[in-house]
Amino acid sequence: MKRIVFSIVIGACILMSCEKTLTFSHEESRNKLVINALAQPDSMFYLHLSGSLFYGDLRSDLYSTLDFLTIRKADVKLTVNDKDQYTMRYVTPNRFSYNRNRYETTYLSSYIPKAGDRLYIQAHTDAYSSDYEDVWTNVTIPNASKISIVQVDTFTVETGSDRYFQTRIKLRITDPLGQRNGYRLRVNSSAEHYYSYIDESSGELQEKWVSRATSTFSSSDIIFTQSENGSQPIFSDDLFDGEAYEFIIDTSIDQSAYGDVLMTRNPTVSVTLQTLTEDYYFYLRALDIKQRTNNTDDQDYYQYSVLGPTESSDESKDIFASPVYIPSNVENGFGMVGAMSSEKQTVKF
């Protein structure tokens, strides 16, 4: 009997729990400015400026939150190579086609980036009673690593009634020695296809050639195991630092034919190697992992985190997925200012 009572007492002690209230200081999570930009040679340089928001301060709806995060009045300075200074000015959303809504805060400069340039960006705003502190960041635009075509094999494949061009290309990357590089490969296959149709208004036969393209390719090379993004994989030079590295890719283009008459012309494959800054490379890696583990894109991910589960999102999100750290290179704030340079090779056959 004593053993039974003793066991009950021990079990009760184990099952007992205590509760402790932890206080959280709002001051520890001050709102910060967010800068996102990508510098590329011979392209207009602009950045997106917004604010961050402590989760306890979220507005009642998504649009009120977005309006609070929109920074339309800010002093944004750009310094190039420690000497040339530019003032970046806010442009209204309807100025450029890439602005999709009034919440996109774009700041534009007259500077045209060049490979090797060092950029220093600083932003200040008095919006919302100076709740935001100044932020700054710097980035150097990398020189493009060389990519060359070693060999091209092209043949036609027929599968039942389907026909397509199959292209196997051996490529070579020449990687500079002594620096860690990140890369992204883009492959675009295109061709013109013949179409004929009856014009409804005139009743006449109309003929035209329409271009069709695809950005997918396949490769069994080990460097592509680092990324799950099949159409634009990212990889590093960890396996071939300072060396020339060769690999093979396969791509295909649909063929149209009427009997023995080929209805496809001008098949082309273009290969672009993008050389990325180290910060931007790790940023893209993190986004790749986040999108795979959360099964979502950036817009859905933001709406989900602000509004919570909805009918269209709650079933597709894995609530047990591990959080993914998204790197930032903006001092005293958040965001990513990346840079890249590109080299392109084209195969026409």
Residue pairs with C-beta under 8 A, 6 or more apart in sequence:
26 54
26 56
29 54
30 54
30 131
30 133
31 51
31 52
31 53
31 54
31 57
31 128
31 131
31 132
32 51
32 52
32 132
32 133
32 135
32 332
32 333
32 334
33 49
33 50
33 51
33 52
33 71
33 74
33 123
33 125
33 132
33 133
33 134
33 135
33 330
33 332
33 333
33 334
33 335
34 49
34 50
34 51
34 52
34 330
34 333
34 334
34 335
35 47
35 48
35 49
35 121
35 123
35 135
35 137
35 330
35 333
35 334
35 335
35 337
36 47
36 48
36 335
36 336
36 337
37 45
37 46
37 47
37 48
37 121
37 336
37 337
37 338
38 280
38 337
38 338
38 339
38 340
39 45
39 113
39 117
39 119
39 139
39 141
39 337
39 338
39 339
39 340
40 113
40 141
40 339
40 340
40 341
40 342
41 113
41 114
41 115
41 141
41 144
41 341
41 342
42 112
42 113
42 114
43 112
43 113
44 108
44 112
45 78
45 108
45 109
45 111
45 112
45 113
46 88
46 91
46 106
46 107
46 108
46 109
47 76
47 88
47 106
47 107
47 121
47 337
48 104
48 105
48 106
48 107
49 71
49 74
49 76
49 105
49 107
49 123
49 125
50 69
50 70
50 71
50 105
51 68
51 69
51 70
51 71
51 127
51 128
51 132
52 69
52 333
52 334
53 65
53 68
53 69
58 65
58 306
59 65
59 67
59 68
61 307
62 303
62 306
62 307
65 306
66 103
67 103
68 128
69 103
70 102
70 103
70 105
71 105
71 125
71 127
71 132
72 90
72 105
72 127
73 90
73 125
73 126
73 127
74 90
74 107
74 123
74 124
74 125
74 127
75 87
75 123
75 124
75 125
76 87
76 88
76 89
76 107
76 121
76 122
76 123
76 124
77 85
77 86
77 87
77 88
77 121
77 122
77 123
78 85
78 86
78 87
78 88
78 109
78 111
78 119
78 120
78 121
79 85
79 86
79 119
79 120
79 121
79 122
80 86
80 111
80 117
80 118
80 119
80 120
81 117
81 118
82 118
82 120
84 111
86 109
86 110
86 111
87 109
88 107
88 108
88 109
88 121
89 107
89 108
89 109
90 105
90 106
90 107
91 99
91 106
91 107
91 108
92 99
93 99
93 100
93 101
93 102
93 103
93 104
93 106
95 106
96 106
99 106
113 119
113 141
113 339
114 141
115 141
115 142
115 143
115 144
115 341
116 140
116 141
116 143
117 140
117 141
118 138
118 139
118 140
119 138
119 139
119 140
119 141
119 337
119 339
120 136
120 137
120 138
121 136
121 137
121 138
121 337
122 134
122 135
122 136
123 134
123 135
123 136
123 333
124 134
125 132
132 333
133 332
133 333
134 332
135 330
135 331
135 332
135 333
136 330
136 331
136 332
137 329
137 330
137 331
137 335
137 337
139 277
139 279
139 329
139 337
139 338
139 339
140 277
140 339
141 277
141 339
141 340
141 341
142 181
142 275
142 276
142 277
142 339
142 340
142 341
143 176
143 275
143 341
144 273
144 275
144 341
144 342
144 343
145 173
145 174
145 175
145 176
145 181
145 183
145 273
145 275
145 343
146 173
146 174
146 343
147 171
147 172
147 173
147 174
147 271
147 273
147 343
147 345
148 171
148 172
148 174
148 345
149 169
149 170
149 171
149 172
149 271
149 345
149 347
150 170
150 171
150 172
150 246
151 169
151 170
152 167
152 168
152 169
152 170
152 347
152 349
153 167
153 168
153 169
154 165
154 166
154 167
154 168
154 349
155 165
155 166
156 163
156 164
156 165
156 166
156 255
157 163
157 164
157 165
157 166
157 252
162 254
163 254
163 255
163 257
164 252
164 253
164 254
164 255
165 191
165 252
165 253
165 254
165 255
165 264
165 267
165 349
166 250
166 251
166 252
167 189
167 250
167 251
167 252
167 253
167 269
167 347
167 349
168 248
168 249
168 250
169 248
169 249
169 250
169 251
169 269
169 271
169 347
170 246
170 247
170 248
171 246
171 247
171 248
171 249
171 271
171 345
172 244
172 245
172 246
173 183
173 240
173 244
173 245
173 246
173 247
173 273
174 244
175 181
175 237
175 240
175 241
175 242
175 243
175 244
175 245
176 242
177 241
177 242
178 241
178 242
180 236
180 237
180 238
180 241
180 278
181 236
181 237
181 275
181 276
181 278
181 281
182 234
182 235
182 236
182 237
182 275
182 276
182 277
182 278
182 280
182 281
182 282
182 284
183 234
183 235
183 236
183 237
183 273
183 274
183 275
183 276
183 281
184 232
184 233
184 234
184 235
184 273
184 274
184 276
184 284
184 340
185 232
185 233
185 235
185 249
185 271
185 272
185 273
185 274
186 215
186 231
186 232
186 271
186 272
186 274
187 215
187 216
187 217
187 249
187 251
187 269
187 270
187 271
187 272
188 213
188 214
188 215
188 269
188 270
188 272
189 213
189 214
189 215
189 217
189 251
189 252
189 253
189 267
189 268
189 269
190 211
190 212
190 213
190 214
190 253
190 267
190 268
190 269
190 270
191 211
191 212
191 253
191 254
191 255
191 264
191 265
191 266
191 267
191 268
192 209
192 210
192 211
192 212
192 264
192 265
192 266
193 209
193 210
193 211
193 212
193 254
193 256
193 263
193 264
194 207
194 208
194 209
194 256
194 263
194 264
194 265
195 207
195 208
195 209
195 210
196 205
196 206
196 207
197 205
197 206
198 204
198 205
198 206
199 205
199 206
209 265
212 254
214 251
214 253
215 231
215 232
216 230
216 231
216 251
217 230
217 231
217 249
217 250
217 251
218 230
218 249
218 250
218 251
219 247
219 248
219 249
219 250
220 248
221 247
221 248
222 239
223 235
223 239
223 245
223 247
224 233
224 235
226 233
226 234
226 235
226 236
226 285
227 233
227 234
227 235
227 285
227 288
228 288
228 292
229 288
234 276
234 281
234 284
234 285
234 288
236 281
237 245
239 245
249 271
251 269
253 264
253 267
253 269
254 264
255 262
255 263
255 264
256 262
256 263
256 264
257 263
257 264
266 348
267 348
267 349
268 346
268 347
268 348
268 349
269 346
269 347
270 344
270 345
270 346
270 347
271 344
271 345
271 346
271 347
272 342
272 343
272 344
272 345
273 342
273 343
273 344
274 340
274 341
274 342
275 340
275 341
275 342
275 343
276 284
276 338
276 339
276 340
277 338
277 339
277 340
279 327
279 329
279 336
279 337
279 338
280 336
280 338
280 339
280 340
282 327
283 326
283 327
283 336
283 338
286 324
286 325
286 326
286 327
287 298
287 326
289 324
290 301
290 324
290 326
291 297
291 298
291 301
293 318
293 321
293 322
293 324
294 301
294 317
294 318
294 321
294 324
295 316
295 317
295 318
296 304
296 313
296 316
296 317
300 313
303 310
303 313
304 310
304 313
304 317
309 317
327 336
328 334
328 335
328 336
329 335
329 336
329 337
330 336
330 337
